[in-house]
């Protein structure tokens, strides 16, 4: 089996990888605590700090944890 390794990846208007400028991705994760206003503040702060992109995530905790195996969840 032969695997191909990409030398670069394009996301949005940016190409990252060998021979391309470094890009900064701000990791906001779930620090918005599910609050849209807080998420907007974090996006603005990332922009002000010079980030080229941001990464957000959200999840529903009840879908991630099994109360049967982890009753404190």
Residue, then its C-alpha position, 0 to 999 in steps of 0.5 A: x500500500x502506498x500513501x501520499x503525503x500532501x505537501x500543502x493543504x488549502x483552507x479558505x483563502x489560505x494554503x499552508x505547508x511547505x513553501x507557504x507562510x505560517x498561519x495562526x489559527x486561534x483555538x477557541x474550542x468550547x471556551x464560549x461556554x455555549x454563549x453566542x455573545x462570548x463566542x463573538x468576543x473571543x472571535x474579535x479578540x482573536x482577530x485583534x491578536x492577528x489570527x488568520x483563522x479560528x477553530x470553534x467547537x460545540x457539543x451536547x454533553x449528554x451525548x458524550x457521556x454515559x451516566x450509567x458508567x460515569x454517574x458524575x457526568 
